[in-house]
Amino acid sequence: MQTVAQSQSSTETDWVSRFADDVIAESERRAPGKPVVVASGLSPSGPIHLGNLREVMTPHLVADEIRRRGYTVRHLISWDDYDRYRKVPGGVPGVDESWAEHIGKPLTSVPAPAGSTYPNWAEHFKAAMTAALDELGVEYDGISQTEQYTMGAYREQILHAMKHRADIDAVLDRYRTKKDPAAAGKGKKPQQQKKVDEAELEAEAGSGAAGEDDGSGGSAGYFPYKPYCGNCEKDLTTVTSYDDDSTELNYTCSSCGFAETVRLSEFNRGKLVWKVDWPMRWAYEGVIFEPSGVDHSSPGSSFVVGGQIVREVFDGVQPIGPMYAFVGISGMAKMSSSKGGVPTPADALKIMEAPLLRWLYARRKPNQSFKIAFDQEIQRLYDEWDSLARKVADGSVLSADAAAYARAIGTAAGELPRTPRPLPYRTLASVVDITAGHDEQTLRILSELDPENPLTSLDEARPRLDRAENWITSQVPAEARTIVRGEPDKELLGSLDEQGRESLRLLVEGLDSHWSLDGLTTLVYGVPKILAGLEPDAKPTPELKAAQRSFFALLYRLLVSRDTGPRLPTLLLAVGADRVRSLLGA
């Protein structure tokens, strides 16, 4: 089967193809004839944000390339819904400080936010992510860690870890007193210098966040297993003794004072601590490829320690694991997934089509950071995307760019839905801004963009039109919205000199003969050229550019009472020729 990269004329390959080569070779070495296993981990402790999406998209893109080559692949997404509830996130609707009483319980034992239709906290936050992954075309096998642990799927692995707890403790002890000198001296100054619109979202894998209990806190020795209390359900427990032969385990709960004796060979209400849990799953699932965030790749972090534990304790092999960098969000402060108000994939898919969002993750290597635009920058991103599509169509695209484009518009299962008539996003945004989303007015304007090939139905411009409308209504402040004047500005019109009046006369005279997007573009740029005695195709000079800026500002003031606004050709089309004539004092 031909791959995306192999379909290009150049021998250059993209980062996805290079990882696919390595993963296939490693899988055939470790488990010949078996499905290739790649993995992701997501903790539904709060909104699952766009940084977390990189934890999924990186293995998804590699898995999809491997499928295109004819191999069977399993992309596992472990929902770490058996993690402890750490704190009450701020800004989550339907949640107040009363949720603090649930801190320490499994996420699946915490009530969902008030008003939610889901049975618990974890399912509430999983729902939006699963819907987004479906829209993005991500094929995966979801694994609930609550189900795995409570059904006893890992019983043998838990007993093995407890039997080899001294070995695990020895591995962890190599790092407990060690600090990363580079990290220790960094401080927070560089982060403080970042602009607020260059926020980084921490793309953490699984539950390995800072502060995770590694099991070393009890006076009875090290135990890599934490029971959830049989009375209050919290993990504020301490193992006080354990017998390897009988598997009899005693624990006490510091929250409610409950104590209990259980047989671990029959007990399913607890879990391995994170730095043991993750490598255990690598061995259990036979994972070949799983990336990790920056926080998990530093000395002493979960990925580094896990590599030693999986080898020394579980007789397994660490996955190929590239480190992936942060994802930035234009216009938002740095947030983590435990806080409310953080932008999620569902939020992004309201203002951009799925292929564009896929492309943002596909075109950058995992170790390269990038930003997702919720501000005006989204218009430039769409311009860049449309330019890439044209290059693909005419064959002028570079092979790596073509591969990223192909990965964005579809998967091995087929192409994702696309807008039949992809009009420029900035134009659509301007039109719905001016018309306030009025369908009849919107269709009139869009049909006049290209009179030789007019749009006949708004469905031709969807879903891009809907995404642009959502962006205008949800991301553009009310004071920045465009409101066309109801009456001419007689005072400004009366104050114009002869050249100002002549510029308006030339524009009004040319409206009918230039009534299309391209025609009006030529007209508004051409009027200052005529006044300067230049030819229509005259190259811009500093003086001409200044005259054009002055003319544009005059038009904006007369039409929308501001010095700036939507692109003038689009604005003129939206206002309509008769109303333009009236507002310009014709």
N, C-alpha and C positions, 0 to 999 in steps of 0.2 A: 504494500500500500504506500502511496506517495505521501510524504510529509508536507506540512506547510512550508518549511524551509527548502525542501528539495524541489518544490514547485517553482522556485525562483531561478532565473537564468544565472545568477551569480553563485559562486561556491560559498560565499559568506553565510554563516548561520547566525541565528539569534540566540539569546541566552537560554530560552526555553528548550531549543533543540539540543544545546550542549548539555544541559542537565538531563534531558531525556536519554541521551546517549549513555551518560554515566549511570543513570538509574537502571536502565535495561541491562547493562553489563553487570552491575552489582547484583541485580535480582537473579540473573542467570547463574551467577557464581554462588549465591547463597541458597536460592530455592528454585532450581531449574524446573521448568514445566508448570510452575504455580503462578497464580495471578500476581502482578506487580502491586505492592501495597504502598500507598503514600498516605500521609496522615496530617490532620489539623486538630487543634484543640481550642474550644471556645468555652468560656465560663459565663453563663447567663446571670452574673451578679448584678447587672444593671443593663442599660442600653449597650448593645454590641455595636461598637462604632466603626468608622471607616479605617482606622488603624488596624483593628482586629480583622477586617476584611482581607488584609494582605496575608494574614495567617492562612486564609482559605484560598485566595486567588493564586498564590505562588505554587502550591502543589496542584491546584486544579489545572492550571495552564500546562504544567509538566505532564500530568496524568492524561490530559486531552491529547497532547502531542503523541503520547505513547499509544493511546487508543487509535489515533489516525494511522499509526504504523501497523495496526492489526493485532496488538497485544490485548489481553484481558487485564484490566486495572481495577483495583478497589481504592477509592479515595474515602478514607475513614474520617469522619468528623466526630470527635469525642466531645459530647456535651458534658462539661464538668459540673453537672447539676447536683453532685453529691458533695461539692465543696461547702465549706462553712460560710454562712452569711457573716460578713466581716463588719459592716457598718451601714448606717442608714444613708443612702446617697441623697445629696441635695438636689432640688429641682425636679424631682420625679412626681408628676401629677398623681394625686391619690395616696401619697405617702407622707406621713408625719413622724415625729419623734417617738410615737408609740410603737413603731416597728423596732425600736431598740431592744425590746424585750425578746426579740427573736435572734439576736446576735449569738452566733455559735451553733445554730441549728443548720442542717443541710438546706440548701437553697430550695429543694423540693418540699421542705416542711415549713417554709415561710409563706404566709398568705400573700396572694397577689395584691398589687395596688388596688385601692378602693375603686370600684366601678369596673374592674377587669372581668372579663368572662372566662378567664383561664383559672385552672384549679390551684395554682401556686405561683410563687415568685419566678421560678426558673422557666416554667412554661410560658408565662407572660412575656418574658424578654426573648425567649427562643422564637416565638411566633413571628415577630417582625423580620427576624434574620432568615428564617426558613422561607418566608415569602419572597424576600429579596434574592436569595440564592436561586430560587426557582426562576425568577424573572431574568437573572443573569445567566441562566443556562448551566449552572453548576450541578453536575451529577455526583452524588456522594451516598455513602452508607452512614446514617446517623447512629451513634451509640450513646445511650444514656448511661452515665456512670452510676446513677442511682440504681438503675435496673441491674447493671452488672454486679455491683457490690451486694445489693440486697438479695439477689438470687443465688449468690455464692459462686459466681463465675470465676472469681479470683482466689478461691479458698486455698488451693494448693500453693499459689504464689505467695499468699499472705503467711501461711505456715512456714514456707521456705524462708521468707524474709525474716520472720521472727527467730527461726533456728539459726540464721546467719546474721543476727543483729550485731554481733561484735565486729564482724567484717564490715558491715555497713557503717557502723560507728567509726571504725578506723578510717574509712574513706572520707567521711564527713569531717573527721578531726583534722585531716590534712589542710582543711580550709578554714576551720573555725577561728583560728588566731591570725589568719593571713589577711592582709588588706591589699587592694590593688593600688599601688603607689600613684599611678596616673589618675585614678578616679579620686583618690583622697585629696589631691591638690587642686582639683578643678573648681570646687565651689559652685556657686550659682550665677556668677557674674555673666558668663556668655549667654545663659538663658534669659537673664534680665535684659540683655541688650537686644533681644529679638523684638521685631515689630509685632504688635498684637495680631496683625493679619497673617502672620506666618506661624501660627500655632502648630505644635507637633502633637499628634495623637499617638500615645504609646500602644504599639501593636504587640501586646503580650500574648504568649501562647499558654493556653490552659490556665491553671490556677497558681502558677508559681510566682506569685507576687511577693514583694518584700514583706518580711515579718512572718512568713510561714513557719509554723512549729516543726522542727525536724525530729522531734521525739526525744530530745536529750534533757528535758526539764525535770524528770523524776529522780528522787533520791535512790530508787531501787535499781537504777541503771538505765541504759538506753533501750528504747522500744520504738520500732518504726511504725507502730500501729496505734491509731487513735480511735477508741470506741466513742460512739454517740451515746449519751446518757439514756438509760432505760426509763428515767423518770421525766426529765425536762427536755430531752432530745439534743442537748447542747454537747459540744465537744470539749467543754472545759473539764476534761477528765485527766486523771493521771493513773497509769498502770502501776500497780504496787507490787505485783508479782506475776510470774508466768512460768509454767512447767512445760518443757518441750515434749515430754513423753505423753502426758495426759492432755496437753493443750489447755490446761486450766489457767484462766486469766482472771486476776482480781483488779478492780479499778475503783476509784472514788471520784465523785464529781464535786468540784469546788464551787459550783453555782448553787446547787440545791442540797448538797451533803449526801446524796444517794451513793450507796456502795453496792457492788454486785460481783458475784463470782459466775463466770460463764466458761463454756468450752469453746475455744476458738474454732475447733473443727466443726462446730454446729452453729456458730454465731455469725450473723450477717449484718450487724448494725455498727459499722465503723469502716474506716478506710486507712490505707497506707498513707503516710505523710508524703507531701508532694515530691520531694527529691528522690523518693523511692518508688512512688506510684508511677511516675512518668517512665523511667527506664523499665519497670516491670511490664508496662503496656507495650513498649517497643519489642520486648522479647515475646510476649504473649501473642501479639498481632503479627509479628514478623515484618515490622515497618522498615521499608528501604529508604524512604525519603520523607523528611519532615523538617521544615524550616523553623527558625526560632528568632524572636525579636532581639534587639540589641541588649536588653536587660538580662536575657537568658544566655548570652554568649560571652559574658565577662568572666574573669577568673573567679572560681568558687560558685558560679551560677548553676542553675538547674541543669542546663544542657551539658556543661563541662563535667559536673559531678556525676550526672546521669550516665555519661559515657563510661565512666569507671565502674559504676555500680552495675550497669547492664552486663558488662564483661566479667567482672569479678564475682558477682553474686548470682546473676540470672543466666550466666553462660550464653549471653546473646551478643549482638553487634549493634553499635550505635548507628542510627540512620545517617545517610548523607544529609547534612543539615546546614544549608546556607543561612547566614544571618541576614535578616531583612531590616531595612532602615525605617525611620519614622515616616508617617504620612502627615502632611500639613494641611490645614484648612484655612483658606483665605477668609480673614475677618473674624476669627474666633480665638479666644485665649486657650492656652494649653489645658487639656482636660484628660482625665483617665476614665476608664469604663465604669468606675464605681460612682461617678457623678452624673447627675441629670443634666439635660440640656445639651449633651454632646451629639454632634451630627452622626447619623447612622446611615448604612447603605439605603434604607428605605427613604430617608430624607433626600439623599442624593438622587435617587431614582424618581423623585417627584419633579426634579428640575432638569434632569438630563436622561437621555435614552441609554438603555443598557449597553449597547455597543460602545458608546463613548466612555462609560465608566469602566468597562472591561479594558479598553485601550489604555487608559491611564495606568493600570496595573501591568499591562502586557509590554508596554514600550520601554519601561525602565527596569534595569537589573535589580534584583532584590536588595542589593546593598546601596542602591541610589534612592535618596529621599525625593519626594515630589509633593505637590500641593493639589488639592481638589478645591475648585473654585465655587464658592457660593455667592461671590460678589460679581462686579462687572467683568472680572477676568473670564467668566464662563463664556462670554461672547467671543473672546479671542481664542479660547480653546476650541470652540465650535468652528471658528474660521479655519483653524489649523487642521481640524478633523476633516472638514469639507475639502480643503486643499489636498490632503492626503488621498482622499477618495478620487479626486480628479487625476492625480498622478498615477494611481493604481489603474484607472480606466485607460489612460493614454500610454501606459507602459514606461513612464519616466521615473518610476519610484525605485528607491534602493531596496535591495532584497530583504534586509532586516526590517525595514519599515513596512514592506509588503507583508511580511510574516506577522508582524504585530497587528496589522490591519485585519488580516485573515482570522487571527485568533480573536479579535474583538467582535467581528460581525457574526461569528458562528462557532460551533464546536463540532466534534466528530459526529454528533447526532444530527447536524443540520444548521442552517442559518437561523439567527434570531430575527424576530419581527423588526422591520425597518419602515421608516417613513417613505411612502411612494414618491413624494415630491419634496425632497429635502431643501426647502427654502432657507436662506440664511437665518440663523437663530436670532441674531441681533435685529434683523428686519421684523421677524415674528414678534419679538419682545416689544419693539417699538409700536407695532400696530395694535397689539392687545393692550398696551399701556394707554394709547390714545383713545381707543374705542371702549375701554373698560370691559373688554371681552364680549362685546355685542357681536353675535355671530353674523348677522346680516351685513353690518358695517365692515366687519373683518373680511368677509368673503368679497365684498365690493373692492376693498383696497387691494387684497392679495391678487384678485383677478386682473387688476390693472398693472401689476408689476411687469408682466410680459404680455402685452396685448396680442402678440402673434401666437402665443401658446398659453392662453389664460387658464387659471385654475377654475375648475367647474364645481368643486365641492371641497369643503374644509377637511373632509376625511382624507383627501390627498396629502394634506399637510400634517396629518396626525400620525404618530403621537408627538412629534416635535412641537407642534403648535401648542398642545396641552402643557408640555414641559415648560415652554417659554412663558405661558400664562401663569403657571404655578410659580415660576421664578419671580415674575413681576409682583404677584400678589403676596408672596411670602417673604421675599428677600429684599425688595426695594422699599426703602422707607417712604411713608406717605408724602413727606415733604419733597421727595425726589421724583414723584410721579408727574407725568405730563398733563397739564390742564390747558386746553386751547382757549384763548380769549373769546369772550362772547361778543365783545364790541371792539371796533378799531381804537387804537391808542392815538386819539386826535392830537394830544399834546406832543407826542414824539413825532408824529407825521408832520405837524406844523413846524417843528424845529429843524427839519432836514434842509441841508443846503442843496444846491442845484445837482451836484453829483449824486447825492443820496436819492433824490427824487428820480433821477435818470436811471439809477440802478434798479429801482423798483419797477419803473416803466418797462425796462428791457425784460425783466423777469416775467412780469404779467403778460407781455406780448408773446413770450415764447412758451407759455404754459401748454396751450392746445397742441402745438406741433412737437412738444417734447414730453407728452404725458405718458411716461413709463419710467420705471426705476432708472434704467440706463440713460434715457433721454433727459430726465430731470437732473441727474448727476452731471451730465455735460452742461446743462443750462446754468446751474448754480455756480459751477466752477468757471463757466465761460463769461458770465456778466462782467466780473472785474477785468478780464482780459480785453473785452470790447472797450470798456471805459479807458483802459490804458493804451488803446490803439494797437493791441497785439493780435496775432493770428490765433484761431481756436486751438491749434496744436502747439502753441508756444510753451517752451519749457519753463517750469517754475523758477522764479528768482526770489530772493529775500523780500524784495519790494512787492512782488505779485502775491506772495504768500501772506504778507501783512494785509494787503488790500482784501484778499479773500476772507481772512479771519474777521476783519472789520465788517464786511458785507454779511457774513454768516451771523455774527452777533446781532446785527440790526434785524435780520429776519427773525431770529429767535425772540428778540424783545417784542417785536410786533405780533408774533404768532402765539407765544407761550409766556411772555413777560419774564423771561430769563435770558441769560447770556449764552446758555448752552441747552442742549436737549437731544432728542433722537436725531439720527442722521437726517439732514434736511430733505433729501429726495423722498425718503419714507414719510417724513412728517407732512410734506406737501401733498403726497398721495392720500394720506389719511385725512387731512383737513378737507380736501376736495377743492377743485379749481374755483368754483364760485365763491366759496368762503375765503379762500386765499385772496382772491381779488378784493373782496370786501375789507378784509383785515389789513391789506396793504394800501387801502385808500384809492383803489383804481376807480 
